[in-house]
């Protein structure tokens, strides 16, 4: 519950700034956890209604498989969604990005939205492109919902983001190298516990 409340606050704060929320997440279970809670928070109007994109081919396929097996859902999921005839992983604002072209178009979209993309530690995959397009904008938030191993880009973003916040977000922003090019880390970086298995 504490993690869910903090997630709601982060979404509200980012939406208030008209920013974008970028969530690096593992394709298995972590993406589905985050989608579930965003659906729940929108349904209860604890966060504003805004587009949510899952931009990971593996996460897209897995999320659909999760939704096709209600027999393994717990009682809370039955009470919250299934009894109302709802799929916990599918709602009006939920979008699954299929093609590379769709992903590239999403990179250029500056209207407020939430992107959940792999890899969870920002080492590869489509998340790298979302970061390089959006990391330099102070309205945006990078929300880390998983464990970041040493020497990963995710850990570097976490440490540099925390250092910049500790300095009052003043002075020159730290530089982060993504795909062999450096970008200023102006986006707010938030680490959210409660979703990680570590």
C-alpha positions, 0 to 999 in steps of 0.5 A: 500500500505504501508503494502504491501511494507513493506511485500515485503521488509521483504520477500526480506530481509529474502530470501536474508539471505536464511531464512524462513518466518513464519507467524502466521495468523487467518484462516478467512480473514487474511490468504487470505489477506496475500496469495493475497498480496504474489501472487500480489508481486510475479506476479509483481516480487517485491519479489523472487519466492519461495514456499508459504505453507498454513498449517492449515486445516481450512485456506486451506478449507476457501481459496478454498471457497474464490477462488470459489466465484469471484462474490464477488471480488472487481474491483481491484481483477478482474483487477489484476487476474480474467481478466488474468484467474487467481485465486488470491489464487492459483499460481505456488508457492502456496501449501496447506498442507493437512496431519499431515505428510506433516506438519511434513515434512515441519517443517524439510524443511530448504530451503527458503520458507514462511509458513502461519499457524494458530493460529494467536496468536500462542496459538494452532495449527500447528504454534507451531511446525513451531515456535519450529523448526525455532525460534532458527535460526537468518536467519528466520523471524517471521512476526506478521500480527494480533493483539496479545492479552495480555498473549498470546504466540504471544504477548510474542514473539512480546515483547521479539523480540522487546526487543532483537532488541532494545538491538542490538540483542546482548547478550543471546537471550530471551527464549520462552516456546513452548509446555512446552520446552524453545527455544532461540528466535534468529529469527527476529520478525517483527510486520506488521500493515495494515492487522489487524482489530484492 
